[in-house]
Amino acid sequence: IEAGHAELLEEYVNFLLEHPEECIAGLRTIVEAAVRYRWQIDQVLHMFASQVQDVGREMDSLNNGNMYHYCYHRALYEQCMGRQKKAVEFILQALRLADELEMNRYFKKCAALFESLREDATAEQIGRYRAFLGR
């Protein structure tokens, strides 16, 4: 997957379905590859939507890091797909995780991406962003 072998995607997705504990790490890999190789993976993301929400509620430190990278690259993916408001939502999630984990370098990457999307953000999203910066 990381080397751009899209033909392996179906097999990898099946592996993730059979091993839900690998879901976030696996989705991180898929989304990063989708951004790098311009794959359209909406169907895959839809298949795992509920698992991603569940992980967001209860995370350990390893999943926190994977979840950050998933959210950051998901924002890039949504931006590539022309869904800017959705991209802003994911970058705000990544920003929250970077803040909670005290990942300053990643916080700065998120802020830079948010600024590139600012004109597409809603007033509510901009307010949430400003709240992060005001901490």
N, C-alpha and C positions, 0 to 999 in steps of 0.2 A: 504494500500500500504506500509506504513512505517513498518508494522508488518510482511511483507513478504507474503501477500495474493495476489498472482499473478492472481487469478481468478477474482479479482476486477478491474484489469487493464483496460479491455475494457470499463467497465462502467465509470471509472474515465477519460479515454481518451475522451469518448463521452461528459462528463461534461465539459472538457476543450475546446472541439470544440464549445460547446454552449456558453461558457463564456470566450472569448478570453482575457479578462482582467486578468484572473487567469493563463494564459498560462505559464509564466516564473516561478511563484511560484509552479505550478503543475508539470512542467517539472523538476524543482529542486527536488521535492519529488520523482518523478519516477526515475531519474538518480541516486539519492542517494540510493534508494532501489535496483536498478539494480546492483550497485557496491556491496552493502552489501550481496545480495542474488544471485549474479551471473546470473541475468536475461539477455537475449538477447533482446534488445529493439530497434534495428535498424529501424524497420518499424514505430514505434511510433515517433522516432526522425525525420524520413523522413517526416512524416505527418505534423510536426510543424516547419520544417526548415525555411519557409518564415516568420512565426510569430516571430521566434527568431531573424532573421536578422532585422526585423522592429523594435523590441524592442531595439536592439543594437544601433539604430540611435537616438531614443528619449526615454530617461530614466529619471524617477524620482528617488528620493533617495531610496524608498522601492524596486523598480525594480533593482536599482544598486546593492544592497546587494543580492537580489535573483539571479541576473545575475552572480555576482561573484561566488556564491555557485554552480550555474548551470555549469558554465565554469570549475570550479575546479573539480567537480565530473564528468563532461563529459570527462575531461582529464584522470581521473582515469578509467572511463569506456572504453575509447578508448585504453588505455594501457592494460587493461584486455583482450580486443578483439584482441590484437596484432597489433594495428594500431598506432605505436609509433609516426610517423610524425604528424598524426592528433592529437594525445595526446599533443604533443609539441605546436601545434597551439592553442589548447584550454587553455593550461596552460599560454601561452603568453597573451591571452585575459584576463584570471583571474588576471594575474600579473598587467596588465594595469589598471584594475578596482581597485585592491587593492591599487595601487599607487595613483590613482585619488581620492580615498575615504580615503586615509591616514590610511589604515587598516594594520598597521605594522606587527601584528602577522600573518595575512593572507598572506602578502607579503613574509614573511619568509617561510611559508608553500609552497607557489608557487615556491620559489627559490629552496627549497629542492627537490621538485618534478621535477623541470626542471633539476637539477643536476643529478637526477637518470635517466633521459632520454637523457642527453647531447649527448651521442655517437650516438643516432639516429636522432639528430637534423641536419638540413641543415646549411650551413655557414650563410645563410641569417637569419635563426631563431636565431642562436647564436649571430649574430650581433645585432638583436633586443633586445635580453636578456641583452647583455652587455650595450646597450644604457639605459635600465632601471636602471641597477646597477650604471651607471655613473652619474645619476641625483643627 
